[in-house]
């Protein structure tokens, strides 16, 4: 349907599978390839390695869940797994994104708007611990019911997860907050 209309199809398999989930991820990669998907968006090292080895012609995009925040890491994924595109971590500034772009020839994708990760992308143990909800098993990443943005009387903005302060910005920093 999509290809007939000149559109591309990307299949996202960007979780860190539990012990009993690795084979299911491999099966999903096989399905994505056999159905003619244009690319897969992956995170887990075993799934990346499997895909690159079994389908060397299949385009691989590195998910934001991998916490991509520097050119050297992106170059590693390109060298080892042949990634053609990387979705950068949402914690980066415009200047950092520009610097990464100068140091790599991998296509770069950036979220302009979306959920802001309460932690370092792809390392969700802290939010799972604080909220009691695991994104890998229930598909919820720091559900909004746990997220709070609080302004105090001095103009300070605090970012809280389930009443625990994860970050604070003074009044002068708010305009320079991360993308």
N, C-alpha and C positions, 0 to 999 in steps of 0.2 A: 504494500500500500504506500509506504513512505517513499520507497525508491521510484515508484511509478510517478511520483510527484516531485522528483528531483531532490528529495530530502535524505539526509543520512540518519542512520540508526546506531546509537551507542547504547550498549548494555552495561549497567552499573552492577558490579559485584565487589563492592568496596568495604567488606567487613573483615574483621579478624576472626576467622572461624574457630569455634571450639573444637575439641578433639574429634567429635563425631560429625563435624560439619565440613571438613576439608574435602572429602570425596564429593559432597554435594556441590561445592564450589567448582570443582573440576568438571562435574557433569554440566553445570550451567555454562561454563566456558565452552565446552563441546557443543552445547545447544546453540549458543550465540554464534559460534563459527559456522555450524552447519546450516543455520537459518539465514546466513548471509549478512550478518551485522557488519557495520563498517569498522567498529572498534569496540573494545571493552575498556571499562574504567575500573582499575584494580588498586588494591592496597596491600594485601598480604603477600609476603615474600614467597611463600610456597606456591601461591596461585599465580604470581608473576612468573616464577621460574617455570612452572608447568606450561603456562600459556606460551611463553617465548620458545621453549624447547619443542612443544608439540605443534605449534602453528607459527613458524617463524615469519610468515607473511601477514599475520593478523596484527592490525594496528592496536597498540596498547597505550592507554592514557593512564597517568598516575593520579590517583584520587587525592582530593584535599585531605582525606583521612590519613594519608601518609605523613602529614605534617611537613610539607615541602617549604622550607624557609631559607635555603641557600643554594647557590649554583653548584657547589661541589657535590652535594647530595644528589641533585638532579642529574649531574654528569655521571655519577655512579649508576643510577637507575637506567640511564640511557645506554651506558656501556654494557651493563650486565643483563638487562632485560629488553633493550631495544625500544624504550618508550619514545613515542613521537610527540606527546603532549603532556604537560604537567598542569594540574590545577593547584595553584599556590595556596598556602595557608592564609587564612583571613587575618592573621595577626600582623601582617607586613604593612609598612608604610609605603606611600607612593615612591619615595626615594629608593627604598629597598627593592621594590619590584623592578624599578628601572635598572638598578645595579645588577640584579639577577639576569635580566634580559640582555645585558651587555656581555655576560659571561657564558651564555649557553645558546645553542642553536635549536633547542627543543621549543616547540610551540608552547606558549604560555596562556593559560586561562586564569581569570581572576573573578571571584564573586564580587559583583558590584553591590548587590543587596541580598541579604539572606540572614539566616540565623547566625548570630555571633557565638562562636564556641566559647564556653566558659573556661576552657583549659587550652592547652596546646593541642591542636587538632590531631585526632587519631590516638590520643593518649587519654582515654576516657575514664580511667580508674578513679580519678579524684571525684568527678561528678557522680559516678556510680556509688562511691562511698558516701558522699555527702547527701545524696538524694535517695539512695536505696533502689534506684532504677538503673538497670544496665542497658545501654544503647545496643549492645551486641545481641541481647536475647529478647528484648521487647521492642526494639526499633525506635526508642525514644532517647533523644540526646538532650540532656538537661532540659526536660520539659518546662515550658514557660511558667507553669504554676510554681516553679522553684526559683525563678530568676527575678531579681529586683534591681532597679536603678534608683538610688536614693540621693537627692540633693540636700546638703545641709545649709544652714544659715550663712556660712562663709563662702558659698559657691562651690564647695567640693562635691564631686560626683563619685559615689561609691557603687561598684558593681558587686552584688551579693548573689550567692547561690545558697538557697536554703538557710538564710541568715548568716552565712559565713562570707566575710569580705574577701573577694579574690583580687580586686584591683581598685585603686582610687586615683582620681584625676583632680588636680587643683584647678581653679578657675582658668588659669592661663594655658593649661594643657588640653582642655576640652576641644579647642579648635584644631589641635594637632593630633587628636586621637587616631588610633590605627584604623586602617581601612577594613 
